[in-house]
Amino acid sequence: MSAKRLDDSRPCRLRGVAFVVPGFDAPGGMEGQARRLARALAGHGVPVTYVTTAPQGAPLPAREVLGLVEVFRVPVLTAVDWTTSLDLLELTCLGLLAARRERVDVVYSVHHTIGAVAARVGRALGAPVVVKLAGGGASGDARTLIASPRRARYAAALRGVTRLVAISDAIAAEARDLLGVPAERLVRIPNGVDLEAFKPDPAPARGERVVFLGRLAREKRVDVLLDAFAQVARARPAATLDLGGDGPERAALEARAARLGLGGRARFLGLVDDPAALLRGAAALALPSASEGLSNALLEAMSSGVAVVATRIPGTDEVVRDGEEGLLVAPDDAGALAAALERLLGDPTLARRLGEGGRRRAEAAFDLAAVAERHALLFEALKDERRAPARVSPPALARAALDALARTGRDATLSTARIVRGRVARLARGVVGGA
């Protein structure tokens, strides 16, 4: 089944879906998954209104029509915090989606922070809301919501969500156990991968190139990968490491690679426009994360027939079976990671067998077209549950807009106060230091 189209054997009964998801133009992560899902739905004739964010000053159009996906970009205000930018996103959604209410059957969002925005917008419009929980573990939705100073706001909004989509059993369990979400409101649908875009190289010349794809952030444990690769490099002079991605840890990781003497053996490539090309010909993908939702890089490598060495953590261990699609090691264990990588690099037959197993697993369980079909069926069922299209209530819409406007003012004021306090504190430290 092509990843660009859903099941053509039946007509789709959706008039349209509204996506409220940040970062439409981001290359990967939950943003990339949402963008690909929107395009797959549009490929089946479902119009998608996509309300998203764009960095302030970025050379991107405020409105862009991409086939049946109509994108509206709201600038992120760099002078204030993310919460205030989400407030402005909410105000935009209320006005924009109210005007096209007859073309929106469902509001869809990703992550609990943006999901809270979508929940309030959906309630004002009388539309069902679906929110995907995209992360698990210490940095996932459940635990970050609990730790957030705005947890009461997020929890109150999410109680109004019609369905929560969990991309793994581990995330579903966290939603039930930590957030108290009833089982009947949870739906299990995994992330998907485009099997046509990511496919095995018909004539692979793998060599000894290891690839990492992902955000250079603490939870990805790229520092552990560098320590492990330093061991691999000493044992295997031909081995190299390509790191695709960017993030807050990049400078520290580049310095660490230099201290380890990796020089040109470890290349930091920054954001990668074509991950399929980077994976092509790779000997292995290394995924050393301490926590994940359901890694796009993992699915892309498996679909590409590239063997995987990953950490045995919730979510990943539901996808990769040790010795069948890849090798699993304990998190934060550089020695075990190095040993697994050396094993693959030294045994091309094993690497090929694991890569073939990964491709079969991707075809069976993670085809983007099948994932999009499951979302379409969910959206249609929620449309049917509602029976008749809800009419927009002007008083309800006005109250929602006023509430959002009040939150914007409060959040912007608090953000400005934090910025001023920070600048005063830095100035005071400078004065004391100079004295």
Secondary structure, DSSP 8 states (H G I E B T S, - for coil): --TT---TTS----S-EEEE-S-TT-SSHHHHHHHHHHHHHHHTT--EEEEEEEETT-S--SEEEETTEEEEEEEE-TTS-HHHHHHHHHHHHHHHHHHTGGG-SEEEEESHHHHHHHHHHHHHHT--EEEEE---GGGSHHHHHHH-TTHHHHHHHHTT-SEEEESSHHHHHHHHHHH---GGGEEE----B-TTTS---SS---TTEEEEES--SGGG-HHHHHHHHHHHHHH-TT-EEEEEB--TTHHHHHHHHHHTT-GGGEEEEES-S-HHHHHTT-SEEEE--S--SS-HHHHHHHHTT--EEEE--TTHHHH--BTTTEEEE-TT-HHHHHHHHHHHHH-HHHHHHHHHHHHHHHHHH-BHHHHHHHHHHHHHHHHHHH-S-----HHHHHHHHHHHHHHHHHHHHHHHHHHHHHHHHHHHHHHHHH-
